[in-house]
Amino acid sequence: MLAQQLLNGLVMGGVYALFALGFTLVFGIHHLMNLAHGAVFMTGAFVALYTVLAGWPLWLGFVFALLACGLLSVLIELTAFRPLHKSGEAEFGAIVSTLGADLIIVSMAQNISASEVLRFPFETFPVKIFEIAGLRVSLLQLFMSVCAFALMLLLTYYLYRTPLGTRVRSVSGNYRASVLCGVNPNIVYAQTFFLSGALAGASGVLIGLAFNSIQFAMGEPFLLRGFVVIVLGGMGSIPGAMVAGLLFGMVQTLTSAYLPAGLTDAIIFTLLFLVLLIRPNGLFGMQSADMMRAQR
């Protein structure tokens, strides 16, 4: 029973890590919080759902969700972040502007869905259960795990093994020096927001499939959980977001399985408080926002 719950938590933790990676990627570059990230997550689930309802295959809906959410995130960067950089009033302004973007996107989704809870058609994803070493693993869980870990590996490779990733880390580490070296920060901002939105969209599709419950407010709880994950892992730390997301998923699953309902969030935030007492900068917070620049 314990091993089964750990497996379930690992699968969910991979999705949390995927969501938090997009969140922390923007923070690592801009050093600002994108409070519209949850709305982008929700948009991914909606795009995949309506693609399937239109008669297209799920894999195409997954691709559409990544592209649509990436472009939506770039639009948020252009309208809610870039003007703030020019004005020099970025910190507080980013909270207000991205919160406004979140409200606009959520309101549009509420009107489109008529505030209803939507579901994928039956057998959109094949229902198959496998017995592996005494553990029950569904085909959907395998799909979620493969997608989450593949996207995390691709992002890691992109950031630390490609010229474009080098530019991203240079802007994160020293903005002025990178500009003097010929790096266009606007291109870096656009590509990081696209990646952030695509990761949020992917996690939205996976969660929509896992619970088969899609509604306009589904991104708000994940935004809070994503914030917990990046604080626990270390603000701006890519490895920290991965590890903390996996830990968060396992802790949430175990507390939900073995403790009374309603205690899960209280226990998670208590553990977060205890960890921050020992390591105020998070598990991987020694280098905090310089993590992407320092790691190779």
N, C-alpha and C positions, 0 to 999 in steps of 0.2 A: 504493500500500500504506500509506504513512504517513497520507495523508488519510483512508483508510478506518479506520485504527486511532484517529485523532483523533476521528472521528465516533462510533465505538463508545465511546470514553472519555467523550465529551460526554454520551451517553445514560446511561451508568452514573453519571457525575458528577452528573447531575440527580437521580437516585435517592438518592445519598449525601447531596446537599444537602438533600433532602426529609427524610431521616432525621435529619440533624444539626440541622435547623431546630427540630424538636420537642424535641431534646435541649437546645439552647441557649436555647429559649424558657423552659423551666422554670428553667434556671440564671439567666437574666436577671431573673426575678421573685424566686425564692427564694434565689439565690446558693448553691444546693445541687445536688449531682449526683444524678440519678435513675438508679440502676443497674438498675432494672427496665425501662428503656426498650427494651432488646433483647428482653425477654420479650413486651412489648406488640407489637413488630414481628413476632415469630414468631406471635403470636395472630392478627394480621391475615391472614397467609397461611393459617392453619388455618381461619379463619372463611370465607374466600372458597372454599377447597377444598371444605369440607363443604357449603357452599351449592350449589356446582356438582354435587357428588356426589348431592345430594338432588333434583336435576332442575331447579333454578332457573337462570336465566341468569347469566352472569358479571358483567354490570353490576350486578345486584342483590347478588351476592356482594361486589362492591367497595364498594357502599353499606353493606351490613351490616358489613363489616370496619371501615370508618371509624367507624360508630356504636358498635360493640362495643368497639373499642380506645379510643375516646374515653371511654366510660363506665368501662372497666376502669382507665384512667389516673386518672379522677376518684376511683374507689374507692381507688386507691393513695394519692392525695393525702389522702383522708379518714382512712385508717388508718395510713399510714406517715409522713406529713409534718405534718398538722395537730396531732396531739398533741405533736410535738416543738417546734412554735412556742410552744405554751402552757407547756411545761416550760422553755424557754430553752436546751435542750441539742440544738441542731439540727445542727451541723456533723458531728460524728462519728456521732451517732445516725441521721442520714439515710443514711449509708453502710451501716450495719448493717441498718436497717429496710427499705430498698429492695433490698438484697441478699437479705434474707429473702423479700420479695415476689417477687423474681425466681426464687428457688429453688422457691417454691410453685407459681408459674405454669408453670415449666418441668417440674416433676414431674407436674403435672396433664396437660400435653400429652404427656409421655412415656407415661403410663398410657393415655391415650386412643388414641394412635397405636401402642401396643405397641412403641415404640422403632423403628418401621419408617420408611423413607424413602418418603414419599407423593408422588404425582404427579397433576397434572390429567389428566383423560381426553384422549385424542388429539383434536386439532382443537377443544379448548375455545376457543382463540383461532385465527382463520384464519391459515394459513401462506401469506403472500404476500410476494414480493420485488419491489422497484421499483429501477429504474436511474435515478439522479438525478445528472447531471453526472459520470458515470463511477463513481459510488459505489453500492454495493448497500445498500439500506435496506429493512428488513423492516417490515411493517405493525405488528408488535409494538413495534419500536423507535420508530416514529412515535407509537404510543399511549403508550408510556412517557414520551417526551419531552413530549408535549402534557399529560399528566396532571401530571407533575412541575412543569413551568413554570407551568401554570395554577394549581396549588395554591400555589406560591410567590408568584405575583402576588396571589392572593386573600388570602393571609396578610399580605402587605405592605400591601395596601389596608385590610384590617381593622385593622391596628395603627396606621397613620399617617393614616387618612382617616375613621375612624368614632368616635363618642363612646365606645363600649366599648373600642376600642383606646387611646384617650386615657387611660382609667382604668387600663388595663394598664400603660402607660408611666409614669403618675404613681406607681403603687405601686412600680414598679421603681426610679424615680428617688428618691423620698422617701416612705417608708412613712408616717411620722407626719403629714406635711403633707397627704397624700392622705386620710388618715382624718379629719383636721380639716375637710377640704373636703367630707366626706360620702360618700367612696368606701368601699364595703364590701369589705374585702380578701378575705374568704372567697369572695365571688362571683367576684372577679378570679382567685383561685387556682383555683377550680373550672373556670372557662372556659379558663384557660391550660393546665391539665392536659388538658382535653378536646381542645383543639386539638393539643397535643403528642401525645396518644395517637392521634388521627385521622391525623396526618401519619405517625406510625410505622406504623400499620396500612396506610395507602396504599402506603408504600414496601415493606412486607412482601408485599403482593399483587403488586406489580410485580416484585420479585425472585423470588417464587415462580413467576410466569409466565415470566420470562426464563430461569431455569435449570431450571424444572419439577422441582424437588427441594425438598421441604418436610419438615423434620424438627424435632424438639423443641429441638435445640441450635443452630438456624440463627441465632438472634439474638445469640449471644455474640460471634462475630467482628465483626458489624456494630456492636455496642456499642463495641468497641475502636476500630474505624475511625471511628465517629462521634465518639469522644473526641479522636482525632487531628485530625479536621476542625475541631472547635470550638476546639481549642487553636491550630491553625494560623490559623484565621480571626480569633481573638480571643474570649476567653470572654465570652459574653453578647451578641455582635454578630450581628444578623440578616444584614446584608449580608456579613459575614465568613464566616458559615456557608455562604451561597450560593456565594460565589467559591471558598472553600477546598474545598467539595464537588466543584465542577466540576474544579478542578485535581487533586484527589485521584483522581477517576475517570480522568482522562486519563493521569496519571502511572502509575497502576496498570495500565491497559490497555497502554501503550507498553512498560513494563518486562516485562510478561507476554509480549508479542509478540516482543520483540527480545533478551531476556536469558534466561539459563538459569533453569529453574524453581527456585523456592525462594529467589531473590534479591529478589523483589518487595517483601516486607515489610521486609527489611533496607535496601533502597534508600529506601523511603518514610520509614522512621524516621530514616535518615541525613539526608535532605532536611529533615525536620521539625526535627531538631537544628540544622542549619545556618541555617534560617530563624529559629529562636528565638535563635540567637547574635546575629543582626543586629537582629531585632525581638522582644525578650523577651515582649511582650504580644500577639504574633501580627500578622498582616497588617493587621487593622483594629482593633487593640487599644489605640489611643491613648485612646479614651473607654471602653474595656472595658465594664463592666456598665452604664454610663450611656448606651450606644449607642441603646437603644430610646427613651429619654427625649429624647435630644438631636436625633435625626434626625426630619425631618418630610417 
